[in-house]
């Protein structure tokens, strides 16, 4: 079964053709990073207008790259949420319109579930259940126990900034370009360990996260002027990675998970990958970087499995914008 999937939850306009929820025949992403870089973050109105300009060409490119036309498509999927309302509306309504116009089944997909299902686009054996999912992106940081397809229990999450958001904010404090994550990672390679010690918010007794205090500590450190940017970048990254990897490994052990599935844009961070692989008591699955950041192939992967279960999304079901695992 071939699914045409569309993703536009934030600042990437993306389309893909995915076969049977496991094989990405194409994955096209039009990024807006350069447009938003001068503002130091994503401007919602700018993002939605850009989606309007790019959505049709991106869909056409995805079909061409998969060597097919709409006549070859068996179903259509679109990101329902969470995300920016104006951005979501463009891609979701485009997907619904194609499905309605062609008389095809339609699946509205939770963006966070999509990040998890990027792990089914990886070659090799499929993930085993139960699995512990660490979802780390610009807008979300969650620990979710997955007992089977579509069966989720959110165990912990951030109480303030998401990990990716913390990277962006710390990057701005350090005078680094947007987005902060890749630039902090590069700067950290020039720094290495030093006498600087930044806090770790362990929030003992919970599996929640908090990065606002770390962000404040970076602000004070920058103002003191005692440490160069690469050293601060190194220690900031180590603080985030230490807590993410430490809590994930401990929870996987307590729950008896058979796999750890890592998902979201921050999963592309090399230090996080390294520490999760080192600390985990079970096999760790991490998608290649192209499927960590926002893309439509992951949306098509979810849709493939949902369709196998006989599910369909009614045409009157609308978008949602908040972090809602109940909407999965």
Secondary structure as UniProt FT lines:
FT   STRAND          2..7
FT   STRAND          12..19
FT   TURN            20..22
FT   STRAND          23..31
FT   HELIX           33..37
FT   TURN            38..40
FT   HELIX           44..65
FT   TURN            66..67
FT   HELIX           70..72
FT   STRAND          75..81
FT   HELIX           85..102
FT   STRAND          105..110
FT   HELIX           111..117
FT   HELIX           118..121
FT   STRAND          131..136
FT   STRAND          141..148
FT   TURN            149..150
FT   STRAND          151..158
FT   HELIX           163..173
FT   TURN            174..175
FT   HELIX           180..191
FT   TURN            204..205
FT   HELIX           212..224
FT   HELIX           229..255
FT   STRAND          259..263
FT   HELIX           265..268
FT   HELIX           270..279
FT   STRAND          283..286
FT   HELIX           289..292
FT   HELIX           297..308
FT   TURN            309..310
FT   TURN            315..316
FT   HELIX           325..327
//
